[in-house]
């Protein structure tokens, strides 16, 4: 990160871990070889991919053969949704998804709706968790797939995926889980969750951008949506990104090995920030259900979030108003709106998300700068 700046936007992307960077550099230094080639150069590349596949599978409790490498979480989500619906029986053309999903799921679902599939949202509760009663009401024999994320990217709230999967299975539907924000922050076991597909992204766990994975339960039918070669067991055409995949594998191994210590240390930092800021008048937390320890979504009465974000950026602190893919969007957070928060509160909310390199000094400095920026904006509004 840039010297002198404080980075509190790890839900958008995480810095490369030094070990991951070293693994990528080593992979790039290897003689070029296409992993599909039969000669020694190609087989060395194939072996590196296989090693990484094992590390990514271990992160979620799956087997290597169930991992398909992709270009990132967005492709993984699209593959799961499109692939499942196109493979479903003709009587099952319905997709259910939570109203607080990432745009990778929301926009893919809307596109499928335009293609003639029936799509419908499932409500969220005011505490930020999926409304399981609403899901149960909407599940019927026409549903092919239910999509529920494991951890919400804006509030950090952990969603009841295992319960949703049981409801879906009882009606003969599959369940897709976007676990992009969950990896490295909660223990993931695909067997315990009972899901059929699960999306991951390397750059959320201190790996490289532009590489992800979709775990597909053995026996689950998905129609591949990229035409080309037979890579990834005919499930995802295109020559593999060897260096990126190697980096992903290293990041997955580190995330599994360090998860407990990362969760504890980062949680202490998040709590330190919340104790300080929630003591201020007009500051409230958004998302009261169980959360991952690195995320805090707070609203500040009398302040516009985008103005506060820009003021903090000028003062050397990077935070977010929500999903990075929605940056610059005029619309307020769809997640907070789906939770039923009033517009003024939605428009005054910021997300702070912590990572492996943050320190107590980062928190204390950031708190002081947030307090200064809030006071200035509130004073300006009172005098205008």
C-alpha positions, 0 to 999 in steps of 0.5 A: 500500500502507499506509504502514509496511507491507511487501507480499510477497504479489504472487502473490495480487494486485498494486498498481495501477500509477500509469499503469494507474490513470490510464488507468482514470480517463480511461476512466471520465471518458469519456461513457458508451457501450455498446461494442455501440452504433452511435453515436459514444459506443458506437464510442469505447468499442469503439475503447478495447476494441480497443486493449486487445485488441491490447495483451493479444494482444501480451503472449502473441504472439497476434492481437487476434481470438484474445482474449476478455475475461472477469471474470478468470482463474477464468472464463477457466479455466472457459470453457476446460475446459467449452467444450472438453469440450462441443465435443469428439467424443462419444468424447472425454469425458476431462480430464487436469490437473496435481495442482498446478493452481490451484483455478480448474482443480481445482474446475472439473474436479471439477464436470465430473466430477460432470456425468459427464465422466471426470477424472484428475490428473497427478502432480507431481515432488518438485521441483515440476514436472509429471511428463511420464512420468505424463502420457504414460501417462495420455494416450489417445484418450478425452482431449479436453483437458489442463490444465497451468499455466505457472507454479505460484502457490505455488512459482513453478516453471515447468512444461513446457507446451510438452512437455505440449502436444506429447504432447497433440497427438500423441493428438489432445487440446487443451491449456489453459494457466493463465498467470495467474502467468506473465504479466510474469514469463516471456516468453510465446509461444503459438505456441512453447508450442503451446497451444490456450487460455491464461488471463490475469488483469489483477490479477496484472500490476499491473492492476485486479481483476475482468477477465481474458482467454482466448486461443483459438487460431484454429479451436479449438472451444469452446462458450460457457457464458454465454447472452446477447448476441453480445459478444466474437464470440459467445464471451462474452455480457455488456456489456464492462467498458470501464474494466477492460479499458482498465486491463488493456490498459495493464497488459499493455503495461507488463508487456511493456515492463518484463518484463526489468528487472522480472525482474532487479530483483525476482529480486535481491530474492528472492535476497537474502531466500533467502540470509538465510533459508536460512542459518538452521537448519531452513529449506528451499526448496520447489520446486527446479525452474526458477522465476520470479524473484519467488517463494520458498516456504520451510518453517520447522521447528518453526513453524506457518505460519499462526501465523507469518503472523499474527505477521508481519502484526501486525508489518507484513509481508504474506506468504501460506501459499499461494493467496489463494482458499484463505485460511482453509482448514483443509487444507494446501497441495495443491501441496506435498502433491502434491510429496510433502512430509511434512505437518510441512513442508507445515504450516510453509511460507510463500510470499514473492512480490515485485513492482515496488515492493519494495526492498532495505530491504523485504527486510532489514526483512522478514528481521529480522521473520521471524527474530524471529517464528521464534525466538519461536515455537520458544522457545514450543514448547520451553517448552510 
